[in-house]
Amino acid sequence: MNASIVAPGSADLNLFNGLIAGYHYLGLRNTIGENIRYLVRDCRGRPLACLLFDAAAWACAARDAWIG
């Protein structure tokens, strides 16, 4: 298994966007602000998962610490 960052303008970005558009229940939406995308592949190079983290998720650490 291999997880790699999806770089802007790469062929993996087209694959990532196509998978999200086709399989995510909300489809493909534009992201706002900073984000990072990962594409996870199996040992044969087949896509297994798409992960997208937005800056808003990164900013939750202080809130989570306060909640406990």
Residue pairs with C-beta under 8 A, 6 or more apart in sequence:
1 40
1 41
1 42
1 43
1 48
2 40
2 41
2 43
2 45
3 38
3 39
3 40
3 41
3 51
4 12
4 38
4 39
4 41
5 36
5 37
5 38
6 12
6 13
6 16
6 37
6 38
6 39
7 13
12 39
13 37
15 39
15 47
16 37
16 39
16 50
17 28
19 47
19 50
20 27
20 28
20 50
20 52
21 27
21 28
24 50
31 52
31 54
32 54
33 54
33 55
33 56
34 54
34 55
35 52
35 53
35 54
35 55
36 52
36 53
37 50
37 51
37 52
38 49
38 50
38 51
38 52
39 47
39 49
39 50
39 51
40 47
40 48
40 49
40 50
40 51
41 47
41 48
42 48
